[in-house]
Amino acid sequence: MSDTEPDFRRLSDMMYVSPQIGLEDIAAAADRGITLIVNNRPDGEDSGQPDGAEIEAAARAAGMDYLAIPITQAGFSEAQIATFIAALAEADGPALGYCRSGTRSTFLWSLAQSQTGHAPAETAKAAADAGYDVTPIRPMMDMLAANTQNS
């Protein structure tokens, strides 16, 4: 077990984000009621990061589901957003998304929120309250929200 508390940041009752987690953080996630871990970091991005398969095995051993949606420099695709939305809809409780800093996980959640009809301003405030700035993706959030309202 780590001597430090994991840096799980609450975006909503059903979503938390974190910088890179380690095996020692899995028990803390389970203790907080997390039922799904979403890995948004590609394997091999940093030589010191744990392998996704190790995190997956530990999560499943602790009774949690695991999903990898690696976000690269290419950005976010419609398929990644749709996969994330479906995973959250099927989750039995809160999810924890992680990447190097938590930013990509926050961005993916923010885009999913906009795609499902949540107000971008409220989503941006939730992200800011957790210490993340969604300004770089705000135009995309606004577009997704507008498309949802028009359909």
Steps between C-alpha positions, in 0.01 A plus 500: 500500500621848420567748780316769305131527424410447135417817308141406409315816396120509493336626180153371592338244726574241233840612368844550649827564320859456604854531383668165433390241754709214630411156626498640854211732404260223399394419858441870570279521190302195609464647850344813346243295311663528158360225277671585169855610424554667162859521378547790259877462476666300221739232623863598455438874513752524784754235595402526869125454466333172602376284214127522437471121532637518855245765598225300330591179686509681835170678431324179400646319803349776716159450336512801268451522127779640282499667161787642295424798277851628422508865398801595290618827349252434220224623731152370565288301256123455487556129564700568817230733632225250415690213666548709812132602513392135467743387770375761745139406424575135577708566814353385831647800681756777470782484247862610533676618186875546496781611271835673561351806670124442494447757226418260214260314728332828593482603135341168400243528780427861401443407136277211606301733726443739209410215265233382747337840541670649806568874492864569408521786752402269787741232380781757471431616856511143634832446322639830635387410851709183463800701377467447124457759223286386206554820298694312225197279426222746582414566132457125446288475817278783375467336158406161650245663731348697210480187286325317785245781538435509125442128459 
